């Protein structure tokens, strides 16, 4: 069976509870992150392009949590759609924040796709968070005219977005999901086995 066939089979194996978890992790954090959306534009206005680094990783956090918990292809991307359904009507920025966030979800899926969604350790979460940050930056790079900045500034943006994704998304998603698993509410998912092994 080819890798693509395996992924298509995994997509067909989604259950209702998986959709509910992904939706909940999109809608509830989507609402909770609304202040960060507004603050992000204020920070960028005050600090310039480097201001985009400070909280960008938070925007990919729900997607990585969904992917880490459900462990099925497309969980992060679908989560981004639910987040967008919250942000589009409730912010004046609409697609300006939603599109890069969904693009970031593609980035977060790539490292797991390369391992055929078999590994969910800390290093994978860090790489996934970094990939989300970098792909999201790529989505706004030309529209924001970042290519016109001095090379040191561009380098700082690339490194900063990668680190923001690693820490505020990848690492934080794992920590929060593990804590949630310890409460027992995720007993139907493999994440509880990881928590048990660690304890």
N, CA and C atoms as a LAMMPS dump frame, in Angstrom:
ITEM: TIMESTEP
0
ITEM: NUMBER OF ATOMS
597
ITEM: BOX BOUNDS ff ff ff
-5.0000000000000000e+02 5.0000000000000000e+02
-5.0000000000000000e+02 5.0000000000000000e+02
-5.0000000000000000e+02 5.0000000000000000e+02
ITEM: ATOMS id mol type element x y z
1 1 1 N 0.843 -1.191 0
2 1 2 C 0 0 0
3 1 3 C 0.884 1.25 0
4 2 1 N 0.634 2.16 -0.922
5 2 2 C 1.449 3.363 -1.027
6 2 3 C 1.148 4.318 0.121
7 3 1 N 2.088 5.26 0.324
8 3 2 C 1.909 6.243 1.4
9 3 3 C 0.647 7.07 1.17
10 4 1 N 0.387 7.434 -0.107
11 4 2 C -0.798 8.233 -0.42
12 4 3 C -2.071 7.452 -0.113
13 5 1 N -2.085 6.167 -0.455
14 5 2 C -3.258 5.339 -0.175
15 5 3 C -3.513 5.246 1.314
16 6 1 N -2.428 5.123 2.094
17 6 2 C -2.574 5.071 3.549
18 6 3 C -3.193 6.346 4.083
19 7 1 N -2.766 7.502 3.54
20 7 2 C -3.295 8.778 4.019
21 7 3 C -4.769 8.921 3.652
22 8 1 N -5.14 8.477 2.448
23 8 2 C -6.543 8.555 2.039
24 8 3 C -7.413 7.658 2.915
25 9 1 N -6.874 6.499 3.285
26 9 2 C -7.595 5.602 4.184
27 9 3 C -7.784 6.253 5.54
28 10 1 N -6.733 6.934 6.04
29 10 2 C -6.814 7.609 7.332
30 10 3 C -7.865 8.706 7.313
31 11 1 N -7.975 9.421 6.189
32 11 2 C -8.98 10.472 6.069
33 11 3 C -10.384 9.877 6.16
34 12 1 N -10.572 8.718 5.53
35 12 2 C -11.891 8.076 5.577
36 12 3 C -12.222 7.558 6.97
37 13 1 N -11.225 7.358 7.808
38 13 2 C -11.437 6.796 9.14
39 13 3 C -11.748 7.838 10.204
40 14 1 N -12.014 9.062 9.799
41 14 2 C -12.397 10.086 10.759
42 14 3 C -13.728 9.7 11.414
43 15 1 N -13.82 9.95 12.704
44 15 2 C -15.05 9.687 13.435
45 15 3 C -15.676 11.011 13.876
46 16 1 N -16.93 10.965 14.283
47 16 2 C -17.632 12.178 14.709
48 16 3 C -16.907 12.852 15.858
49 17 1 N -16.382 12.064 16.795
50 17 2 C -15.693 12.652 17.947
51 17 3 C -14.444 13.411 17.507
52 18 1 N -13.789 12.928 16.435
53 18 2 C -12.607 13.632 15.929
54 18 3 C -12.993 15.018 15.423
55 19 1 N -14.083 15.071 14.673
56 19 2 C -14.555 16.35 14.146
57 19 3 C -14.94 17.298 15.269
58 20 1 N -15.568 16.749 16.322
59 20 2 C -15.982 17.585 17.441
60 20 3 C -14.778 18.167 18.176
61 21 1 N -13.735 17.36 18.356
62 21 2 C -12.529 17.842 19.026
63 21 3 C -11.852 18.925 18.199
64 22 1 N -11.723 18.67 16.891
65 22 2 C -11.081 19.647 16.004
66 22 3 C -11.886 20.944 15.969
67 23 1 N -13.22 20.816 15.93
68 23 2 C -14.073 22.01 15.91
69 23 3 C -13.972 22.782 17.216
70 24 1 N -14.005 22.057 18.336
71 24 2 C -13.905 22.723 19.645
72 24 3 C -12.576 23.445 19.789
73 25 1 N -11.508 22.821 19.287
74 25 2 C -10.185 23.44 19.364
75 25 3 C -10.013 24.552 18.323
76 26 1 N -10.994 24.725 17.476
77 26 2 C -10.974 25.845 16.542
78 26 3 C -11.82 26.996 17.038
79 27 1 N -13.016 26.68 17.52
80 27 2 C -13.959 27.723 17.911
81 27 3 C -13.572 28.371 19.244
82 28 1 N -13.3 27.538 20.264
83 28 2 C -12.994 28.099 21.591
84 28 3 C -11.679 28.881 21.589
85 29 1 N -10.558 28.289 21.128
86 29 2 C -9.328 29.098 21.056
87 29 3 C -9.448 30.244 20.057
88 30 1 N -10.257 30.05 19.009
89 30 2 C -10.454 31.135 18.045
90 30 3 C -11.015 32.37 18.724
91 31 1 N -11.988 32.159 19.605
92 31 2 C -12.553 33.262 20.378
93 31 3 C -11.536 33.812 21.369
94 32 1 N -10.803 32.904 22.022
95 32 2 C -9.825 33.325 23.028
96 32 3 C -8.687 34.129 22.407
97 33 1 N -8.37 33.845 21.139
98 33 2 C -7.254 34.526 20.481
99 33 3 C -7.646 35.842 19.815
100 34 1 N -8.924 36.202 19.874
101 34 2 C -9.351 37.462 19.255
102 34 3 C -8.542 38.664 19.765
103 35 1 N -8.287 38.769 21.084
104 35 2 C -7.455 39.9 21.537
105 35 3 C -6.065 39.888 20.908
106 36 1 N -5.511 38.684 20.699
107 36 2 C -4.178 38.581 20.088
108 36 3 C -4.206 39.05 18.636
109 37 1 N -5.331 38.807 17.961
110 37 2 C -5.46 39.269 16.575
111 37 3 C -5.401 40.796 16.521
112 38 1 N -6.195 41.427 17.38
113 38 2 C -6.214 42.9 17.4
114 38 3 C -4.877 43.451 17.889
115 39 1 N -4.317 42.808 18.934
116 39 2 C -3.041 43.273 19.467
117 39 3 C -1.934 43.139 18.434
118 40 1 N -2.007 42.083 17.611
119 40 2 C -0.977 41.852 16.608
120 40 3 C -0.854 43.009 15.632
121 41 1 N -1.979 43.533 15.183
122 41 2 C -1.94 44.661 14.252
123 41 3 C -1.452 45.93 14.947
124 42 1 N -1.805 46.097 16.227
125 42 2 C -1.338 47.255 16.987
126 42 3 C 0.169 47.185 17.199
127 43 1 N 0.646 45.978 17.561
128 43 2 C 2.086 45.788 17.785
129 43 3 C 2.862 46.035 16.5
130 44 1 N 2.323 45.534 15.391
131 44 2 C 3.017 45.731 14.117
132 44 3 C 3.067 47.208 13.741
133 45 1 N 1.987 47.927 14.031
134 45 2 C 1.97 49.359 13.742
135 45 3 C 3.005 50.097 14.582
136 46 1 N 3.221 49.608 15.818
137 46 2 C 4.154 50.277 16.721
138 46 3 C 5.609 49.869 16.477
139 47 1 N 5.823 48.587 16.2
140 47 2 C 7.192 48.067 16.114
141 47 3 C 7.65 47.776 14.695
142 48 1 N 6.745 47.875 13.735
143 48 2 C 7.132 47.566 12.373
144 48 3 C 7.094 46.066 12.105
145 49 1 N 7.752 45.608 11.047
146 49 2 C 7.694 44.195 10.651
147 49 3 C 8.084 43.218 11.757
148 50 1 N 9.066 43.583 12.585
149 50 2 C 9.488 42.661 13.638
150 50 3 C 8.386 42.422 14.671
151 51 1 N 7.406 43.318 14.722
152 51 2 C 6.293 43.127 15.639
153 51 3 C 5.458 41.913 15.312
154 52 1 N 5.549 41.45 14.059
155 52 2 C 4.764 40.268 13.669
156 52 3 C 5.267 39.002 14.35
157 53 1 N 6.483 39.034 14.873
158 53 2 C 7.086 37.844 15.468
159 53 3 C 6.488 37.534 16.838
160 54 1 N 6.163 38.577 17.595
161 54 2 C 5.891 38.434 19.015
162 54 3 C 4.756 37.468 19.352
163 55 1 N 3.689 37.488 18.586
164 55 2 C 2.574 36.598 18.926
165 55 3 C 2.13 35.708 17.773
166 56 1 N 2.884 35.698 16.684
167 56 2 C 2.436 34.935 15.506
168 56 3 C 2.267 33.453 15.808
169 57 1 N 3.15 32.891 16.624
170 57 2 C 3.061 31.469 16.925
171 57 3 C 1.768 31.063 17.6
172 58 1 N 1.137 31.988 18.324
173 58 2 C -0.123 31.675 18.997
174 58 3 C -1.226 31.322 18.007
175 59 1 N -1.149 31.884 16.802
176 59 2 C -2.205 31.66 15.829
177 59 3 C -2.22 30.226 15.302
178 60 1 N -1.117 29.519 15.391
179 60 2 C -1.064 28.133 14.9
180 60 3 C -1.259 27.134 16.036
181 61 1 N -1.291 27.619 17.27
182 61 2 C -1.401 26.759 18.447
183 61 3 C -2.603 25.821 18.404
184 62 1 N -3.816 26.306 18.117
185 62 2 C -4.968 25.389 18.102
186 62 3 C -4.823 24.27 17.067
187 63 1 N -4.248 24.607 15.913
188 63 2 C -4.084 23.597 14.868
189 63 3 C -3.151 22.483 15.279
190 64 1 N -2.048 22.836 15.922
191 64 2 C -1.112 21.808 16.36
192 64 3 C -1.674 20.98 17.504
193 65 1 N -2.461 21.619 18.371
194 65 2 C -3.123 20.849 19.428
195 65 3 C -4.083 19.832 18.827
196 66 1 N -4.856 20.27 17.832
197 66 2 C -5.806 19.365 17.179
198 66 3 C -5.084 18.194 16.525
199 67 1 N -4.003 18.496 15.83
200 67 2 C -3.245 17.449 15.143
201 67 3 C -2.603 16.495 16.133
202 68 1 N -2.064 17.025 17.218
203 68 2 C -1.392 16.212 18.24
204 68 3 C -2.372 15.301 18.972
205 69 1 N -3.597 15.781 19.164
206 69 2 C -4.596 14.977 19.879
207 69 3 C -5.267 13.964 18.961
208 70 1 N -5.802 14.426 17.833
209 70 2 C -6.576 13.559 16.939
210 70 3 C -5.672 12.63 16.146
211 71 1 N -4.493 13.14 15.734
212 71 2 C -3.483 12.343 15.024
213 71 3 C -4.003 11.749 13.724
214 72 1 N -4.645 12.605 12.953
215 72 2 C -5.131 12.187 11.641
216 72 3 C -4.812 13.279 10.625
217 73 1 N -4.495 12.872 9.387
218 73 2 C -4.153 13.856 8.354
219 73 3 C -5.238 14.903 8.167
220 74 1 N -4.818 16.155 8.069
221 74 2 C -5.755 17.237 7.819
222 74 3 C -6.367 17.859 9.049
223 75 1 N -6.052 17.337 10.239
224 75 2 C -6.659 17.86 11.468
225 75 3 C -6.311 19.325 11.681
226 76 1 N -5.063 19.674 11.434
227 76 2 C -4.635 21.055 11.63
228 76 3 C -5.298 21.987 10.617
229 77 1 N -5.388 21.537 9.364
230 77 2 C -5.993 22.364 8.312
231 77 3 C -7.481 22.586 8.596
232 78 1 N -8.182 21.518 8.942
233 78 2 C -9.608 21.642 9.25
234 78 3 C -9.812 22.565 10.446
235 79 1 N -8.927 22.462 11.423
236 79 2 C -8.994 23.345 12.579
237 79 3 C -8.885 24.813 12.153
238 80 1 N -8.005 25.077 11.189
239 80 2 C -7.847 26.443 10.688
240 80 3 C -9.116 26.981 10.058
241 81 1 N -9.875 26.098 9.422
242 81 2 C -11.152 26.517 8.834
243 81 3 C -12.113 26.956 9.936
244 82 1 N -12.176 26.186 11.024
245 82 2 C -13.061 26.552 12.137
246 82 3 C -12.624 27.862 12.781
247 83 1 N -11.307 28.048 12.932
248 83 2 C -10.808 29.313 13.478
249 83 3 C -11.22 30.465 12.562
250 84 1 N -11.091 30.249 11.256
251 84 2 C -11.476 31.279 10.301
252 84 3 C -12.948 31.636 10.382
253 85 1 N -13.796 30.635 10.636
254 85 2 C -15.224 30.898 10.766
255 85 3 C -15.521 31.815 11.943
256 86 1 N -14.634 31.786 12.941
257 86 2 C -14.773 32.692 14.088
258 86 3 C -14.225 34.066 13.752
259 87 1 N -13.055 34.104 13.129
260 87 2 C -12.368 35.372 12.915
261 87 3 C -12.971 36.239 11.825
262 88 1 N -13.448 35.629 10.753
263 88 2 C -13.937 36.426 9.62
264 88 3 C -15.086 37.356 10.016
265 89 1 N -16.107 36.863 10.731
266 89 2 C -17.189 37.799 11.076
267 89 3 C -16.896 38.69 12.283
268 90 1 N -15.919 38.301 13.105
269 90 2 C -15.701 39.024 14.363
270 90 3 C -14.514 39.977 14.342
271 91 1 N -13.796 40.037 13.226
272 91 2 C -12.686 40.985 13.126
273 91 3 C -12.809 41.774 11.829
274 92 1 N -12.328 43.007 11.827
275 92 2 C -12.361 43.777 10.58
276 92 3 C -11.28 43.35 9.601
277 93 1 N -10.398 42.437 10.054
278 93 2 C -9.272 42.015 9.223
279 93 3 C -9.63 40.829 8.342
280 94 1 N -10.661 40.054 8.767
281 94 2 C -11.177 38.955 7.973
282 94 3 C -10.12 38.033 7.398
283 95 1 N -10.084 37.967 6.062
284 95 2 C -9.174 37.06 5.37
285 95 3 C -7.708 37.443 5.558
286 96 1 N -7.435 38.685 5.953
287 96 2 C -6.044 39.127 6.13
288 96 3 C -5.334 38.319 7.202
289 97 1 N -6.083 37.831 8.186
290 97 2 C -5.47 36.97 9.2
291 97 3 C -5.825 35.5 8.983
292 98 1 N -6.978 35.259 8.364
293 98 2 C -7.434 33.874 8.214
294 98 3 C -6.616 33.099 7.192
295 99 1 N -6.349 33.704 6.037
296 99 2 C -5.612 33.001 4.989
297 99 3 C -4.209 32.592 5.438
298 100 1 N -3.388 33.506 6.001
299 100 2 C -2.062 33.078 6.465
300 100 3 C -2.133 32.006 7.544
301 101 1 N -3.181 32.065 8.367
302 101 2 C -3.322 31.072 9.43
303 101 3 C -3.613 29.692 8.853
304 102 1 N -4.463 29.629 7.837
305 102 2 C -4.755 28.337 7.204
306 102 3 C -3.536 27.846 6.422
307 103 1 N -2.826 28.759 5.775
308 103 2 C -1.58 28.376 5.085
309 103 3 C -0.584 27.798 6.084
310 104 1 N -0.526 28.399 7.271
311 104 2 C 0.369 27.888 8.312
312 104 3 C 0.008 26.458 8.684
313 105 1 N -1.292 26.159 8.646
314 105 2 C -1.725 24.791 8.981
315 105 3 C -1.154 23.785 7.978
316 106 1 N -1.037 24.195 6.719
317 106 2 C -0.393 23.322 5.73
318 106 3 C 1.041 23.03 6.152
319 107 1 N 1.726 24.092 6.618
320 107 2 C 3.101 23.916 7.079
321 107 3 C 3.2 22.973 8.255
322 108 1 N 2.248 23.065 9.162
323 108 2 C 2.292 22.202 10.347
324 108 3 C 2.057 20.741 9.996
325 109 1 N 1.361 20.493 8.896
326 109 2 C 1.081 19.103 8.497
327 109 3 C 2.265 18.451 7.781
328 110 1 N 3.095 19.251 7.113
329 110 2 C 4.16 18.698 6.272
330 110 3 C 5.113 17.765 7.02
331 111 1 N 5.66 18.139 8.196
332 111 2 C 6.568 17.223 8.883
333 111 3 C 5.911 15.895 9.247
334 112 1 N 4.64 15.94 9.614
335 112 2 C 3.941 14.699 9.959
336 112 3 C 3.655 13.864 8.718
337 113 1 N 3.365 14.539 7.609
338 113 2 C 3.157 13.828 6.352
339 113 3 C 4.423 13.073 5.948
340 114 1 N 5.572 13.712 6.139
341 114 2 C 6.843 13.088 5.77
342 114 3 C 7.143 11.847 6.61
343 115 1 N 6.577 11.783 7.81
344 115 2 C 6.76 10.591 8.651
345 115 3 C 5.51 9.699 8.623
346 116 1 N 4.61 9.989 7.657
347 116 2 C 3.363 9.246 7.489
348 116 3 C 2.522 9.26 8.767
349 117 1 N 2.585 10.373 9.481
350 117 2 C 1.796 10.588 10.686
351 117 3 C 2.027 9.489 11.727
352 118 1 N 3.282 9.113 11.888
353 118 2 C 3.622 8.058 12.849
354 118 3 C 4.297 8.584 14.109
355 119 1 N 4.902 9.759 14.027
356 119 2 C 5.649 10.301 15.173
357 119 3 C 4.963 11.543 15.716
358 120 1 N 4.84 11.585 17.045
359 120 2 C 4.209 12.732 17.699
360 120 3 C 4.981 13.122 18.955
361 121 1 N 6.295 13.1 18.85
362 121 2 C 7.118 13.463 19.99
363 121 3 C 7.407 14.96 19.997
364 122 1 N 8.173 15.398 20.996
365 122 2 C 8.446 16.825 21.151
366 122 3 C 9.185 17.399 19.948
367 123 1 N 10.156 16.664 19.439
368 123 2 C 10.922 17.189 18.307
369 123 3 C 10.041 17.387 17.083
370 124 1 N 9.089 16.482 16.868
371 124 2 C 8.165 16.639 15.735
372 124 3 C 7.279 17.862 15.919
373 125 1 N 6.855 18.086 17.146
374 125 2 C 6.007 19.245 17.407
375 125 3 C 6.782 20.548 17.192
376 126 1 N 8.052 20.558 17.589
377 126 2 C 8.875 21.748 17.388
378 126 3 C 9.085 22.02 15.896
379 127 1 N 9.398 20.97 15.152
380 127 2 C 9.603 21.129 13.706
381 127 3 C 8.298 21.566 13.029
382 128 1 N 7.189 20.985 13.469
383 128 2 C 5.9 21.331 12.897
384 128 3 C 5.55 22.793 13.173
385 129 1 N 5.812 23.248 14.401
386 129 2 C 5.555 24.641 14.742
387 129 3 C 6.409 25.592 13.925
388 130 1 N 7.68 25.231 13.75
389 130 2 C 8.579 26.063 12.948
390 130 3 C 8.111 26.124 11.501
391 131 1 N 7.7 24.98 10.956
392 131 2 C 7.217 24.942 9.572
393 131 3 C 5.968 25.8 9.411
394 132 1 N 5.084 25.766 10.415
395 132 2 C 3.883 26.597 10.369
396 132 3 C 4.253 28.071 10.342
397 133 1 N 5.183 28.451 11.201
398 133 2 C 5.602 29.849 11.26
399 133 3 C 6.228 30.328 9.959
400 134 1 N 7.068 29.494 9.385
401 134 2 C 7.764 29.891 8.159
402 134 3 C 6.819 29.962 6.967
403 135 1 N 5.896 29.018 6.874
404 135 2 C 4.959 29.045 5.747
405 135 3 C 3.979 30.215 5.877
406 136 1 N 3.586 30.513 7.112
407 136 2 C 2.718 31.664 7.331
408 136 3 C 3.429 32.957 6.943
409 137 1 N 4.701 33.065 7.322
410 137 2 C 5.486 34.238 6.926
411 137 3 C 5.568 34.333 5.41
412 138 1 N 5.767 33.196 4.766
413 138 2 C 5.834 33.173 3.31
414 138 3 C 4.559 33.698 2.666
415 139 1 N 3.405 33.431 3.326
416 139 2 C 2.119 33.859 2.768
417 139 3 C 1.953 35.379 2.799
418 140 1 N 2.615 36.04 3.764
419 140 2 C 2.457 37.494 3.871
420 140 3 C 3.701 38.25 3.402
421 141 1 N 4.726 37.522 2.982
422 141 2 C 6.013 38.149 2.67
423 141 3 C 5.905 39.199 1.566
424 142 1 N 5.381 38.803 0.427
425 142 2 C 5.269 39.731 -0.697
426 142 3 C 4.179 40.774 -0.453
427 143 1 N 2.964 40.37 -0.013
428 143 2 C 1.934 41.39 0.243
429 143 3 C 2.359 42.447 1.264
430 144 1 N 3.241 42.049 2.203
431 144 2 C 3.704 43.004 3.217
432 144 3 C 4.979 43.724 2.791
433 145 1 N 5.475 43.41 1.597
434 145 2 C 6.687 44.033 1.044
435 145 3 C 7.919 43.78 1.902
436 146 1 N 7.964 42.634 2.571
437 146 2 C 9.124 42.308 3.404
438 146 3 C 10.387 42.132 2.561
439 147 1 N 10.211 41.791 1.271
440 147 2 C 11.366 41.574 0.405
441 147 3 C 12.134 42.866 0.151
442 148 1 N 11.531 43.998 0.478
443 148 2 C 12.202 45.286 0.27
444 148 3 C 13.03 45.709 1.487
445 149 1 N 12.923 44.957 2.572
446 149 2 C 13.653 45.305 3.79
447 149 3 C 15.131 44.943 3.653
448 150 1 N 15.949 45.515 4.511
449 150 2 C 17.369 45.167 4.54
450 150 3 C 17.518 43.684 4.863
451 151 1 N 18.562 43.064 4.342
452 151 2 C 18.751 41.624 4.53
453 151 3 C 18.797 41.202 6.002
454 152 1 N 19.471 41.957 6.888
455 152 2 C 19.45 41.549 8.307
456 152 3 C 18.031 41.525 8.883
457 153 1 N 17.192 42.472 8.469
458 153 2 C 15.808 42.506 8.928
459 153 3 C 15.037 41.302 8.389
460 154 1 N 15.27 40.963 7.134
461 154 2 C 14.602 39.789 6.564
462 154 3 C 15.039 38.517 7.275
463 155 1 N 16.329 38.42 7.576
464 155 2 C 16.842 37.247 8.299
465 155 3 C 16.211 37.154 9.679
466 156 1 N 16.08 38.303 10.349
467 156 2 C 15.469 38.32 11.68
468 156 3 C 14.01 37.87 11.617
469 157 1 N 13.309 38.279 10.565
470 157 2 C 11.919 37.867 10.402
471 157 3 C 11.811 36.357 10.214
472 158 1 N 12.671 35.804 9.39
473 158 2 C 12.625 34.362 9.113
474 158 3 C 12.947 33.56 10.374
475 159 1 N 14.034 33.916 11.031
476 159 2 C 14.416 33.203 12.257
477 159 3 C 13.358 33.398 13.342
478 160 1 N 12.893 34.644 13.482
479 160 2 C 11.91 34.945 14.518
480 160 3 C 10.606 34.201 14.343
481 161 1 N 10.107 34.127 13.117
482 161 2 C 8.85 33.411 12.871
483 161 3 C 9.025 31.91 13.082
484 162 1 N 10.191 31.386 12.719
485 162 2 C 10.447 29.973 12.974
486 162 3 C 10.461 29.671 14.46
487 163 1 N 11.144 30.52 15.237
488 163 2 C 11.221 30.319 16.684
489 163 3 C 9.862 30.534 17.35
490 164 1 N 9.126 31.531 16.886
491 164 2 C 7.799 31.787 17.444
492 164 3 C 6.892 30.582 17.231
493 165 1 N 6.962 29.999 16.033
494 165 2 C 6.172 28.808 15.757
495 165 3 C 6.596 27.63 16.613
496 166 1 N 7.903 27.466 16.79
497 166 2 C 8.414 26.352 17.597
498 166 3 C 7.935 26.438 19.044
499 167 1 N 8.049 27.64 19.632
500 167 2 C 7.795 27.79 21.069
501 167 3 C 6.318 28.029 21.374
502 168 1 N 5.729 29.037 20.728
503 168 2 C 4.349 29.409 21.043
504 168 3 C 3.327 28.485 20.4
505 169 1 N 3.77 27.676 19.457
506 169 2 C 2.845 26.764 18.797
507 169 3 C 3.214 25.311 19.094
508 170 1 N 4.357 24.876 18.598
509 170 2 C 4.732 23.469 18.75
510 170 3 C 4.897 23.03 20.187
511 171 1 N 5.762 23.71 20.921
512 171 2 C 6.04 23.32 22.308
513 171 3 C 4.84 23.551 23.203
514 172 1 N 4.228 24.713 23.088
515 172 2 C 3.076 25.036 23.944
516 172 3 C 1.888 24.122 23.653
517 173 1 N 1.685 23.771 22.387
518 173 2 C 0.592 22.859 22.036
519 173 3 C 0.78 21.513 22.707
520 174 1 N 2.003 21.013 22.699
521 174 2 C 2.278 19.724 23.336
522 174 3 C 2.064 19.794 24.844
523 175 1 N 2.561 20.845 25.458
524 175 2 C 2.416 20.988 26.908
525 175 3 C 0.941 21.077 27.31
526 176 1 N 0.177 21.904 26.606
527 176 2 C -1.236 22.071 26.938
528 176 3 C -2.031 20.794 26.691
529 177 1 N -1.77 20.134 25.566
530 177 2 C -2.497 18.906 25.251
531 177 3 C -2.147 17.797 26.236
532 178 1 N -0.882 17.713 26.634
533 178 2 C -0.492 16.702 27.625
534 178 3 C -1.195 16.945 28.957
535 179 1 N -1.269 18.22 29.36
536 179 2 C -1.963 18.555 30.607
537 179 3 C -3.442 18.212 30.505
538 180 1 N -4.021 18.469 29.346
539 180 2 C -5.425 18.135 29.132
540 180 3 C -5.633 16.624 29.194
541 181 1 N -4.69 15.887 28.63
542 181 2 C -4.788 14.424 28.643
543 181 3 C -4.709 13.873 30.057
544 182 1 N -3.948 14.534 30.905
545 182 2 C -3.802 14.074 32.293
546 182 3 C -5.114 14.157 33.066
547 183 1 N -6.044 14.982 32.608
548 183 2 C -7.338 15.097 33.285
549 183 3 C -8.261 13.931 32.956
550 184 1 N -7.951 13.187 31.896
551 184 2 C -8.765 12.047 31.515
552 184 3 C -9.79 12.325 30.436
553 185 1 N -9.917 13.583 30.003
554 185 2 C -10.946 13.902 29.004
555 185 3 C -10.582 13.417 27.604
556 186 1 N -9.323 13.032 27.418
557 186 2 C -8.885 12.558 26.101
558 186 3 C -8.578 11.065 26.121
559 187 1 N -9.284 10.34 26.975
560 187 2 C -8.983 8.913 27.16
561 187 3 C -9.189 8.085 25.901
562 188 1 N -9.935 8.622 24.934
563 188 2 C -10.191 7.872 23.697
564 188 3 C -9.067 8.024 22.681
565 189 1 N -8.05 8.825 23.011
566 189 2 C -6.993 9.121 22.046
567 189 3 C -5.64 8.602 22.504
568 190 1 N -4.75 8.29 21.549
569 190 2 C -3.424 7.742 21.875
570 190 3 C -2.56 8.661 22.72
571 191 1 N -2.884 9.93 22.792
572 191 2 C -2.094 10.863 23.573
573 191 3 C -2 10.425 25.032
574 192 1 N -3.028 9.748 25.538
575 192 2 C -3.002 9.329 26.935
576 192 3 C -1.911 8.292 27.171
577 193 1 N -1.579 7.496 26.167
578 193 2 C -0.498 6.536 26.295
579 193 3 C 0.831 7.243 26.455
580 194 1 N 1.026 8.34 25.735
581 194 2 C 2.247 9.116 25.858
582 194 3 C 2.391 9.706 27.248
583 195 1 N 1.269 10.197 27.787
584 195 2 C 1.28 10.786 29.124
585 195 3 C 1.582 9.724 30.159
586 196 1 N 0.953 8.528 29.997
587 196 2 C 1.2 7.435 30.937
588 196 3 C 2.65 6.998 30.925
589 197 1 N 3.263 6.958 29.733
590 197 2 C 4.65 6.539 29.622
591 197 3 C 5.574 7.522 30.3
592 198 1 N 5.19 8.807 30.254
593 198 2 C 6.04 9.837 30.835
594 198 3 C 5.924 9.88 32.352
595 199 1 N 4.749 9.488 32.887
596 199 2 C 4.53 9.578 34.328
597 199 3 C 5.1 8.371 35.059
